[in-house]
Amino acid sequence: MADRVSWRVIERGWSVVDAEGNEIGKVDQITGDVEEDIFDGLTIGDGGTVLTRPKYVPSEQVGEIHVGLVALTISPEEASKLEPYTVPVEKPLADLAPEDDQRSQQQGRGGGLLGLLFGRRRF
């Protein structure tokens, strides 16, 4: 088998297999932040053969990554129970409680007006 590769090189259409090596889908998209080197997970679909909603796989369930193949650590039964992917909605600044904004600034995430002006994301 080919050498392992970083999550940063995963491409749409790569095969995704469960812990027993059964193909359960194809990579649809990768979620995370390349600049911060944060791999959140990926979504898998059927490769465009059937119109189904992509399923979400958190990074903790990704085992090995090889060129063209992502191997998960979950069983076929667990893979069949993966939830559909939903796009996270960021909390608008107006909806933040004052303590949320203060915590964001203390953690260096650029909360408040400066964060809004310079496009820093909230986690």
C-alpha positions in Angstrom: 0.0 0.0 0.0 1.1 3.6 -0.7 2.6 5.8 2.0 0.3 7.7 4.3 -0.4 11.3 3.4 -1.6 14.4 5.2 -5.3 15.3 5.4 -4.4 18.4 3.4 -4.0 16.4 0.2 -7.4 14.6 0.4 -9.3 15.1 -2.8 -12.9 14.9 -3.7 -13.8 11.4 -5.1 -11.3 9.4 -3.1 -12.6 6.1 -1.8 -13.7 5.9 1.9 -13.7 2.5 3.6 -14.8 1.3 7.0 -12.6 -0.5 9.5 -13.2 -3.8 7.6 -12.2 -2.4 4.2 -15.7 -2.1 2.7 -16.1 1.0 0.5 -18.8 3.2 2.1 -18.6 6.2 -0.2 -16.4 8.8 -1.8 -15.0 12.0 -0.3 -17.3 14.9 -1.0 -15.6 17.6 0.9 -13.0 18.2 3.7 -13.9 20.3 6.7 -11.3 22.2 8.7 -8.9 25.2 8.5 -5.8 24.7 6.3 -4.2 27.9 7.6 -4.5 26.8 11.2 -3.9 23.1 10.3 -7.1 22.0 11.9 -8.7 18.9 10.4 -12.3 18.8 11.5 -13.5 15.9 9.4 -15.0 15.1 6.0 -18.2 14.4 4.2 -18.8 11.4 2.2 -21.3 10.8 -0.6 -22.1 8.1 -3.1 -19.8 9.6 -5.8 -22.7 11.2 -7.7 -24.5 7.9 -8.6 -27.6 8.5 -6.4 -28.9 11.8 -5.1 -28.3 11.4 -1.4 -27.2 13.9 1.3 -23.5 13.6 2.2 -22.7 12.0 5.6 -20.3 13.6 8.1 -17.3 11.8 9.5 -15.5 13.6 12.4 -11.7 13.6 12.2 -11.5 11.3 15.2 -13.0 8.5 13.1 -10.4 8.8 10.3 -7.6 6.3 10.7 -5.2 6.2 7.8 -5.1 8.4 4.7 -3.3 7.2 1.5 -3.4 8.7 -1.9 -6.9 7.8 -3.2 -8.1 6.2 0.0 -9.4 7.3 3.4 -9.7 4.4 5.9 -12.0 5.0 8.8 -11.8 3.4 12.3 -15.5 2.6 12.5 -17.4 -0.6 11.9 -19.8 -1.1 9.0 -22.7 -0.8 11.4 -21.3 2.5 12.8 -20.8 3.7 9.2 -24.4 3.0 8.3 -25.5 5.3 11.2 -23.4 8.3 10.2 -25.5 11.5 10.3 -26.1 13.8 7.3 -23.8 16.7 7.1 -25.2 20.1 8.0 -23.3 23.3 7.4 -22.4 25.0 10.7 -24.0 28.4 11.3 -21.8 31.0 12.9 -23.4 32.9 15.7 -24.0 36.6 14.6 -22.1 39.1 16.8 -25.4 40.7 17.9 -26.5 37.4 19.4 -23.4 36.9 21.5 -23.7 37.3 25.2 -21.1 39.8 26.7 -19.2 37.0 28.4 -18.9 35.1 25.0 -17.3 38.2 23.4 -14.9 38.7 26.4 -13.9 35.0 26.4 -13.2 35.3 22.6 -11.0 38.3 23.2 -9.1 36.6 26.0 -8.5 33.5 23.9 -7.0 35.7 21.2 -9.6 35.0 18.6 -10.2 38.6 17.7 -13.8 39.0 19.1 -15.8 42.2 18.9 -15.5 44.8 16.3 -11.9 44.0 15.3 -12.8 40.4 14.7 -15.6 41.5 12.5 -13.5 44.0 10.6 -10.6 41.6 10.0 -12.7 38.6 9.2 -11.6 36.3 12.1 -13.8 33.4 12.6 -15.5 32.4 15.9 -15.3 28.8 17.1 
